[in-house]
Amino acid sequence: MSGRNGMNALILGLGILLGLGVLGHQLADAAIRFKEYERTVNVKGLAEQEYPADVVIWPIQFAEASNNLEELYSAIDRGAEKIRQFLLAKGLSDEEITIAMASITDKSARDFDSGVRAEFRYTAQQTVTVYSSQVDKVRGVMGSLSELGKQGIALTGGNYQSQPQYLFTRLNEVKPEMIEEATRKAREVAEKFAEDSQSRLGKIKRASQGQFSISPRDINNPHLMNVRVVSTVEYYLAD
């Protein structure tokens, strides 16, 4: 009886081993086929275009100094009005001109004292800002600022706050065309890869569009904007 049980156990063990072997082979074969099906290539396509800026923000700054606060405010108002009239004469409109609140410094009220008596107790910094879509016209006016200097306005500049800023606001208009170009270039790269690997390019597995970036073309031409986007596409490959 024990001999028969031993034989049955042996047969059962052999059956289990055989079954496991067949199952393992099937799983391995399925994994290989699945891996072959999942053969993919991941590529990127770049689209890059240059466009002129369509908005300019131009801060015009000037300074005044006085020992009399009332006189200082009067000088600020006169200077701002001269700048406004100058801009209007150059073809800009009142809607494109903004006069900010002046920044006044009372040197006698500061917490620290360098020990040197300033010539003027009060100093003021005023900014007149142009916000316009007439980019070319505004750029032309920028070259005429010396006319304001001849009117006795002490223009200040050279710092970051006084630099003109250029904007490109038509991104939504150019997006479809640029995405199409980036996707086309990505496919060209994928097709070349498939050809070199003796494969065929299949359908898209997944795709993602990178963020659009807008930056000046170079430091000397900040009004020319470089717009770029990178699309990432993953394709299936087949033999």
Secondary structure, 3 states (H helix, E strand, C coil): CHHHHHHHHHHHHHHHHHHHHHHHHHHHHHHHHHHHHCCEEEEEEEEEEEEECCEEEEEEEEEEEECCHHHHHHHHHHHHHHHHHHHHHCCCCHHHEEECCCEEEEHHHCCCCCCCCCCCCEEEEEEEEEEECCHHHHHHHHCCCHHHHCCCCEEECCCHHHCCEEECCCHHHHHHHHHHHHHHHHHHHHHHHHHHCCCEEEEEEEEEECCCEEEEEECCEEEEEEEEEEEEEEEEEEC
